[in-house]
Amino acid sequence: MSNDSTLTAQCPKCESVFRVLPQHLEAAKGWMQCGVCGNVFHTQPAPETKPETVPKAIPPAEPNEQTASPDTVTPPASVPEESLSPETVSASRPESMEAASPADNADTDETNPPTLAGLAQRMAENKPSIPIGPKLESIILVDPDIPADDLGPMPTFEHAEETPTPDIQKPAVKPATATSSGWIPRQELDAALPKPVKKRVWAWLLTMLLLLLFLTAQLVYFLRDDLAVNFPQLRPYLSQLCQAMDCNLTLPRDTKQVLILGSDLQTESPGNLALAITLANRAKHAMAWPVLELTLTDIKDQPVGRRVFAPSEYLPSPELESAGMQPLTEVPLMLKLQTRDIKAVGYRLQMFY
């Protein structure tokens, strides 16, 4: 059917409806090729109807001798009759429509332009019995002078294979419930979020533990003396550690904690002297034995002889030396020495480490 300046045509094979301009259809002499199924068929445009608003009646145009009947469509001489399928010569328009010549259509359009209301009523009265398929915006016009066999192969349409979408499993997320104020509680929000997968960290923990033990061993090695002083109960273990690591466990040394309480120098015989000394440990832990220095002086208090005594010289046993001076104790000592020809009147006694 026409809509102002366009006409409609329907393919008899796939029943697809197209819109076409009159000048295009006139140039092709009524031959068309369906853009959906590729069928070649002949059609005639629907006649132009007079709008009801125009009082002047237009006499119906005489049917053209060449116009095909509603039941059959006569192909032109240039198209062989065998090339048309039975579906091609089927009815292409309803019986109530009559073909109008292009001249009549031109006169009608110029004198009485159709209105929208009249066209709508005419379309309702002349509704075709053939169901109308989906409308397309374009058609393929066929030149009637070209035989149907020379039109070439009809285009084929293939559907592209759909690429299957990989099934990605998403972690199930529990929907959180909002409160009346619109806020979602933190507990529900944390529960709704997917929990991260815990990785194995035992290797890292073992490495960190080994490094911590190695650092602790280094601290114990360098601070072994202080640990033995502050933690006397650890001294036996530290001694064993030093034996394994070929190190010495020394005792603390402090001249403020170890004192000389008294001393006395006596002559036992000509050339033989005896020195009595009392040492005291004021500390609450064991202290190292000090080194003693004895200086003999003359009548003018000038030094005439000097002797240094190591702990191994004035202690009776090596075990006593390694154990050190016990805390808060006083230890009396007796030193013997020979002066020979030295004539001493006085002495000075000192201690140091």
C-alpha positions in Angstrom: 0.0 0.0 0.0 1.1 3.6 -0.5 2.2 6.0 2.1 2.4 9.5 0.6 5.3 8.8 -1.9 6.1 5.2 -1.2 4.5 1.9 -2.1 4.6 -1.5 -0.5 5.3 -4.9 -2.1 5.2 -8.4 -0.7 7.3 -11.4 -1.7 5.0 -14.3 -2.6 7.6 -16.8 -1.4 8.7 -15.6 2.1 5.8 -13.0 2.4 8.3 -10.3 3.3 6.9 -6.7 2.9 9.0 -4.0 1.4 8.7 -0.3 0.9 9.6 1.0 -2.6 9.5 4.4 -4.4 7.2 4.5 -7.4 9.9 5.8 -9.8 12.1 2.8 -8.9 9.4 0.3 -9.5 8.4 2.0 -12.8 12.0 1.9 -14.0 12.2 -1.9 -13.2 8.8 -2.4 -15.0 7.4 -4.1 -11.9 10.1 -6.7 -11.5 11.7 -7.1 -8.0 14.1 -9.4 -6.2 13.5 -10.2 -2.6 16.3 -9.1 -0.3 15.5 -11.9 2.2 15.1 -15.1 0.2 16.4 -13.8 -3.2 13.2 -14.7 -5.1 12.5 -12.8 -8.4 8.8 -11.8 -8.8 6.6 -9.3 -10.6 4.4 -6.9 -8.8 2.2 -4.0 -9.4 1.8 -1.0 -7.1 -1.4 -0.5 -5.2 -3.7 2.1 -6.6 -3.8 5.6 -5.1 -7.1 6.2 -3.3 -8.9 9.5 -3.1 -9.1 11.0 0.4 -12.6 11.2 1.8 -12.1 14.9 2.6 -12.1 15.8 -1.1 -15.7 16.2 -2.4 -14.8 15.6 -6.0 -15.1 12.0 -6.9 -12.5 10.6 -9.2 -13.6 7.9 -11.6 -11.8 4.6 -11.3 -9.2 4.1 -13.8 -9.8 1.4 -16.5 -7.8 -1.7 -15.9 -4.8 -2.0 -18.0 -4.8 -4.9 -20.5 -1.3 -5.8 -19.4 -2.2 -5.8 -15.7 -2.1 -9.3 -14.3 -5.1 -10.8 -12.7 -5.1 -11.3 -8.9 -4.5 -15.0 -9.4 -1.8 -15.0 -12.0 1.0 -12.6 -13.0 2.1 -12.6 -16.6 5.8 -12.4 -16.9 7.4 -10.2 -19.7 8.7 -11.8 -22.9 12.2 -11.3 -21.8 11.8 -13.6 -18.8 11.2 -17.3 -19.7 8.2 -18.9 -18.3 10.2 -21.9 -17.0 12.4 -19.7 -14.8 9.5 -18.7 -12.6 8.5 -21.0 -9.8 4.9 -21.7 -8.9 5.3 -19.4 -5.9 6.4 -16.6 -8.2 3.1 -16.4 -10.1 1.0 -16.4 -6.9 -1.2 -13.4 -6.0 0.7 -10.4 -5.0 -2.1 -8.1 -4.0 -5.8 -8.4 -2.8 -8.7 -8.6 -5.3 -10.2 -5.3 -4.1 -7.3 -3.4 -5.4 -7.2 -2.2 -9.0 -4.0 -1.3 -10.9 -3.7 2.4 -11.8 -1.6 3.8 -14.5 1.3 6.1 -13.6 -0.5 9.0 -15.3 -3.5 8.6 -13.2 -1.4 8.4 -10.0 0.4 11.6 -11.0 -2.8 13.4 -11.6 -4.3 12.3 -8.4 -1.2 13.3 -6.4 -1.1 16.8 -8.0 -4.9 17.6 -7.7 -6.0 15.8 -4.6 -3.1 15.1 -2.2 -4.1 12.2 0.2 -4.5 12.9 3.9 -3.5 10.7 6.8 -7.1 10.0 7.9 -8.2 9.0 4.4 -5.2 6.7 3.9 -5.8 5.1 7.3 -9.4 4.3 6.5 -8.5 3.1 3.0 -5.9 0.8 4.5 -8.5 -0.6 6.9 -11.0 -1.3 4.1 -8.5 -2.9 1.8 -6.6 -4.9 4.3 -5.0 -7.9 2.5 -5.8 -11.4 3.6 -2.1 -12.4 3.2 -0.2 -12.0 6.5 2.4 -9.3 6.3 5.9 -10.4 7.3 8.6 -8.2 8.8 9.2 -5.0 7.0 12.6 -4.2 5.5 13.9 -0.8 4.5 15.4 -1.8 1.1 14.7 -4.1 -1.9 16.6 -5.3 -4.9 15.1 -4.1 -8.3 15.6 -6.3 -11.3 16.1 -5.0 -14.8 13.4 -6.8 -17.0 15.6 -6.7 -20.0 18.0 -9.1 -18.4 17.0 -12.8 -18.4 16.4 -14.4 -15.1 19.1 -17.0 -15.9 21.8 -14.2 -16.2 21.0 -12.7 -12.8 23.8 -14.8 -11.2 23.6 -16.9 -8.1 21.3 -15.7 -5.4 23.0 -14.5 -2.3 23.1 -16.9 0.6 23.1 -16.0 4.2 24.9 -18.0 6.8 24.7 -17.5 10.5 28.0 -17.0 12.2 28.9 -19.7 14.6 28.5 -18.5 18.1 31.6 -18.8 20.2 30.8 -20.6 23.4 31.2 -18.4 26.4 33.5 -20.0 29.0 31.7 -20.8 32.2 33.4 -18.7 34.8 32.5 -19.8 38.3 32.2 -16.8 40.4 32.5 -17.1 44.2 29.1 -17.2 45.8 28.5 -13.9 47.6 25.9 -13.9 50.3 23.6 -10.8 49.9 23.9 -8.5 52.8 20.7 -7.2 54.5 20.5 -3.4 55.0 19.1 -2.1 58.2 16.2 0.4 58.5 18.6 3.3 58.3 20.1 2.0 55.0 23.4 1.0 56.5 24.7 -2.6 56.3 26.2 -4.0 59.5 29.9 -4.7 59.4 29.4 -8.3 60.4 27.1 -9.0 57.5 29.3 -7.2 55.1 32.3 -9.2 56.1 30.3 -12.4 55.9 29.1 -11.5 52.4 32.5 -10.9 51.0 34.5 -14.0 49.8 37.2 -15.0 52.2 40.7 -15.1 50.8 42.4 -18.4 50.3 44.9 -19.0 53.1 48.3 -19.9 51.7 50.8 -22.2 53.4 53.2 -20.1 55.5 54.9 -22.9 57.4 58.0 -22.5 55.3 58.3 -18.8 56.1 57.6 -19.5 59.8 60.3 -22.1 59.9 62.8 -19.8 58.3 61.9 -17.0 60.7 62.3 -19.3 63.6 65.7 -20.4 62.5 66.8 -16.8 62.0 65.5 -16.0 65.5 67.5 -18.8 67.0 70.6 -17.8 65.2 70.3 -14.2 66.4 69.7 -15.4 70.0 72.8 -17.6 69.8 74.8 -14.6 68.7 73.5 -12.4 71.5 74.3 -15.1 74.1 77.8 -15.5 72.7 78.7 -11.8 72.9 76.9 -11.2 76.2 77.8 -14.4 77.9 79.8 -12.7 80.7 76.9 -10.3 81.6 74.4 -13.2 81.5 76.6 -15.2 83.9 76.7 -12.2 86.3 73.0 -11.3 86.2 71.8 -14.9 86.0 74.1 -17.1 88.0 71.9 -20.1 87.4 72.9 -20.0 83.8 76.6 -20.2 84.4 76.8 -24.0 84.1 75.0 -24.0 80.8 77.1 -21.1 79.6 80.3 -22.9 80.6 79.2 -25.9 78.5 78.4 -23.7 75.6 81.9 -22.1 75.8 83.5 -25.5 75.8 81.6 -26.5 72.7 82.4 -23.2 70.9 86.0 -22.9 72.2 85.5 -19.7 74.2 86.2 -18.5 77.7 83.6 -17.5 80.3 85.2 -14.7 82.3 84.1 -13.3 85.6 83.2 -9.6 86.1 86.0 -7.3 87.2 85.4 -4.2 89.3 87.9 -2.6 91.7 85.0 -0.9 93.5 83.5 -4.2 94.5 86.7 -6.1 95.4 88.7 -4.4 98.2 91.9 -5.0 100.3 90.7 -4.9 103.9 94.2 -5.3 105.4 97.8 -6.3 104.9 100.8 -7.1 107.1 104.5 -7.6 106.0 106.6 -9.7 108.4 110.3 -10.8 108.3 110.5 -14.5 109.1 114.3 -14.8 108.6 117.0 -12.7 107.0 116.0 -12.4 103.3 112.5 -14.1 103.8 109.3 -12.1 104.2 105.7 -13.0 104.7 102.8 -10.9 103.5 99.3 -11.4 105.0 96.4 -10.0 103.0 92.6 -10.0 103.4 90.5 -9.5 100.3 86.7 -8.8 100.4 84.0 -9.1 97.7 81.2 -6.6 98.3 79.3 -7.6 95.2 76.2 -9.9 95.2 77.8 -12.2 92.6 81.1 -13.8 92.0 84.0 -11.6 91.0 87.3 -12.3 89.3 90.4 -12.5 91.5 92.6 -9.4 91.2 96.3 -9.1 90.4 98.4 -8.0 93.4 101.5 -5.7 93.2 103.9 -5.5 96.2 106.5 -2.6 96.2 109.3 -2.5 98.8 110.6 0.9 99.9 113.6 2.2 101.8 113.9 4.7 104.6 113.2 7.5 102.2 110.1 5.8 100.8 111.9 5.1 97.5 111.1 1.8 95.8 113.9 -0.7 96.1 112.0 -3.8 94.8 108.7 -4.7 93.1 106.8 -8.0 92.7 103.5 -8.8 90.9 101.4 -11.8 92.0 98.9 -13.4 89.6 95.8 -15.3 91.0 97.5 -18.6 90.1 100.4 -17.7 92.3 98.6 -16.8 95.5 95.6 -19.2 95.2 96.1 -22.8 96.3 94.1 -24.5 93.3 93.0 -23.7 89.8 89.4 -24.6 90.6 89.3 -21.8 93.1 90.5 -19.4 90.5 87.9 -20.4 87.9 85.1 -20.2 90.5 86.1 -16.6 91.4 85.5 -14.8 94.6 82.1 -15.7 96.1 79.7 -12.9 96.7 79.8 -11.0 100.0 82.8 -12.9 101.3 86.3 -12.1 102.9 89.3 -14.2 101.9 92.6 -14.2 103.9 95.8 -14.8 101.9 99.4 -15.4 102.8 102.3 -14.5 100.4 105.9 -15.5 101.0 108.9 -14.0 99.2 112.6 -13.8 99.3 114.4 -10.4 99.4 118.0 -11.5 99.4 120.2 -8.5 99.7 117.4 -5.9 99.5 117.1 -4.0 102.7 113.5 -2.8 102.8 111.9 -0.7 105.5 108.4 -0.3 104.2 106.0 -1.5 101.4 103.1 -0.5 99.2 100.4 -3.0 98.1 98.0 -2.4 95.2 95.5 -4.5 93.2 94.3 -4.2 89.6 92.8 -6.3 86.8 
